[in-house]
Amino acid sequence: MRIRSFRGGVHPPEEKITSQKPIQELPLPKKVVIPLSQHTGVPARPTVKVGDRVKTGQRIGEAQGPISSNIHTSISGKITSIENHPHPLGPPSLAITIESDGRDEHHPSVKHNNDYFKLHPNEIREIVRGAGIVGLGGAAFPTHVKLSPPEDRWIDTVILNGCECEPYLTCDHRLMIEKTYEIIEGLKIIAKTLEVTSCYVGIEKNKEDAIKAMREEIRNKANMEIVSLKTKYPQGSEKQLIEAILNRKVPSGGLPLDVGVVVQNVGTALAISEAVKKGRPLIERVITVTGRGIKNPANLRVRMGTLFKDMIDYCGGFAGKPGKIIMGGALMGFAQHTLDVPVIKGTTGILLLTEDEVNIEEPQPCIKCARCVDSCPIYLLPLYLGIYGEKELWRKCEELGALDCTECGCCAYICPARIPLVQLIKLAKQEIAAYRKKK
Amino acid sequence: MKEEHFLVSTSPHIRSAEDIPKIMYAVIIALIPVAIASIYFFRLWAIKLMAVCIITAMGTEDIFQRLRKKDITVFDGSAIITGLLLAFILPPSLPLWAASLGTFFAIALGKQIFGGLGYNIFNPALLGRAFLMATFPVLMTTWTKPFSLDVVTSATPLAQMKFAQSFVSHQSLFLGNVSGSLGETSALAILIGASFLLIRKIIDWRIPAGYLGTVVLLSSIFWFIDPKGFADPLWHLLAGGLILGAFFMAPDMVTTPVTKRGRWVFGIGCGLILIVIRSWSGLPEGVMYSILLMNAITPLINRFTHPRIFGEQK
C-alpha cells in the first residue's frame, strides 16, 4: 500500500532527541505568570484582584464573547500583581502573577465525575468551555467552538492529530505512549459530542512505538483507525492531514468543517478527558525542552505560567553559548528575547539553538530553482510572493494567493538563496488586511 | 542566571543545508565525466579550451561585479558552469581568442547586463555560442576528428546526414569518437553526469523527459513514414548536442519555468523546435536555438501555468 501523505512539503532533520525520555513532572514553581490572552480570540477579563488568595484550578479570568477562553490558576497562593508582562507571542500583555503557598490546594470546583459517560453533548461542551480548553498543538483555538459546529454543517469525521511533524518536539509522541488510554477516552468524548462515527488518529511513521501503543488501545473498536503517515513536514497541518487521511480538500479560505471534519490535537483530547472525568481545568501541559543549547533535554509536565528560566534551570541550564530561544518548533516557533516569558496553553516546547547554529546568512538573488514551488503544500508560488513583497506590490501578492499561506515555512527552509519568504509573505498578509479594512 | 542577548527573527529557524554554491558545485561535479571524455577525445584542444573559457568567465564576472559595485561572487560556481558549458559546445579547434571573446559575451551580455545571477533570460553559454555562430560562422563549423592534434576538417554526423545522407554508427555516437563540439560527442559521459544531477534532484526530470520524449516520438513517426529520408529515433537522440542540451542546458533553473506543468511545456517545445530545425531548415543542428527560443517564452509559460491553489474552487 502506498503510504498516505500530501503533495509538497520538506523533510528537515528530525532531531527527536527526547523521543525516548519519559515525561517528568516539573517541581511546583514558586510563582507563575498567567497571561489573560493565551488563545485565538478576545483576551479573558480578570475575575480576581491583587491580594486575593486562590486555589489550584480556580477560575481567575473569564472568557469574553464566543471566541475566547477562561483562564485558571495553575497553583494555589496569593495574587501579587495584575499588570503587563512579557508574552511569548508578542508585545507585553496583561498577566496575573501568583506567588505559590507551596500547598497546591485544589479548588472545590475540581472534582471527579463518575457518570461522565452519561453526559449530554451540550453538557460536555459546557465543561470544555468552562475548563478553558484550547487547541494544544500550538494554534490555541478555543476547543468548545470546534465542538459546536453550526446546525447546518454535517460533520462525519474526527481526526486526532498525533503527527508532531515539527523537528525536535516530542511531547505528543510521549503522551501517545504514556497516556494512550486517556487520549482514546478523549477521542470517544469528542466523537460523542459531535455525534460522529468515524474516528482517525494520524501519526507520522517515525513514531512506530506510539503507533503500536495506540493500535493496541483501539483493538476491537470498529469505528477507529490509527493511520501511519509519511514523515514529512507539515504533515500535522490541518489541511494536509485531512488530505492525507480522507483525500478531501478543505476549500481555500475555508475550515475543516466545510468538508465534514473536526481535527483535534492528541494533547487536546487528553485535556478534554481530564476535564470531563476529573473536573480538571487546563492548568498544565507537557512541553519538550530541547535542542543542542540545553544540557539535559527533557519532556516536562509543567503548570501554565511557569517561566522559561525555571524550566531551563531544571534542565541543567544552557549548553554552550545560547543563540536563539524559540517557543514552539524550529519551523513555526517564535524567537524570544527574554527568558522571563511564561508557558502558555499553546506552548509545545522550548527549543534552544546554540550560537553557531543560528548564523544569519545574507539573502542571495533568487535563481528560480523553484524548490519553494515544489515544497509549498498550498501550491503557491512563493518566489513571486517574495519578489512582489520586496517591491511592496501587495495587490500582486493578493492575486497570487498570499492569504492562503499557512506560514508553514517550507519555502524559506528550502530556499538555497536564503530569501526570507515567510517574513515577506507575513508582511504581505498584514498589508492586504490593512487595505481591505480601509475599503 | 544572567540574561543573555538572544537573536530574534521570524520563523523558520532552521535552513536546509543546500545553498547556491552547493547546487552550482553539484552541477560542476556532474560535468566532470564530460570533461574527462572531452580530454580523452580531443586531448590538448580540450584542456586549453576549457581553461580559457573558465578563466574568461570568472574574470568577466569579477570585472562586471566591481563595475556594478556588487558583492564579488566569482566563486559561487555559476561563472565556472557557464565557462565550462560554453567550452563544451564549441568546436575543439576554435582559436582561443574566439573562445575567450564568446565567453566574455556570454557573461557580460548574457548575464551581467540583466543584473547578474538569477536575472538573465537566456542561458548565457548558449547565448555566447549564438554570438560566435553569427560572428565567426566558418570557425564555428570547422570540425576536428577525435584523437588528432591537427585540424583535419571533418563533418559532424548531423551534417553528414543532412548534406550527404550518410549515417555514423550508433555505437560511435554513444561512446563519442565522432567529430563535433567538445563536450557533446560522448552520450555515455553525459548520461553519467546527468544521472548524478537527477539523483541529487538538482534538475527536474520533466524538462529532459519532455524534450527527449518529444524528439523520440516525432522522429519515430517520420522515420516510419520515410525511413530513407529521416534518421531513426535513437540516432536523433545520440547525435549532436541533444543529450548535453537536454540535461545540462535546458533544465538550467534561472531560464526555465518554475511550475511543473511549465517545465513539461518547455521540454516539449524544445523537442518540437529541434525536430523542425533538424528536418527542414538549412542548419544541421537545432539544440541551441530550440532552448534559446523556449527561454524567450519562459515568462509567458510561467504566467499561463500557475498551479491551482489548494482547495481553490473551479
Interface residues (C-beta under 8 A of the other chain):
Chain A: V10 P12 P167 K239 K249 V250 P251 S252 G253 G254 K309 I312 D313 G317 K321 P322 G323 K324 I325 I326 A330 L331 M332 G333 F334 A335 Q336 H337 T338 L339 L351 L353 V358 I360 E361 Q364 P365 C366 I367 K368 C369 A370 V373 D374 P377 I378 Y379 L380 L381 L383 L400 G401 D404 E407 G409 A412 Y413 I414 C415 P416 A417 R418 P420 V422 Q423 K426
Chain B: M1 E3 E4 F6 L7 V8 S9 T10 S11 P12 H13 I14 R15 S16 E18 D19 I20 K22 I23 T73 G115 G116 L117 G118 Y119 D204 M253 V254 T255 T256 V258 T259 K260 H306 P307 R308 I309 F310 G311 E312 Q313
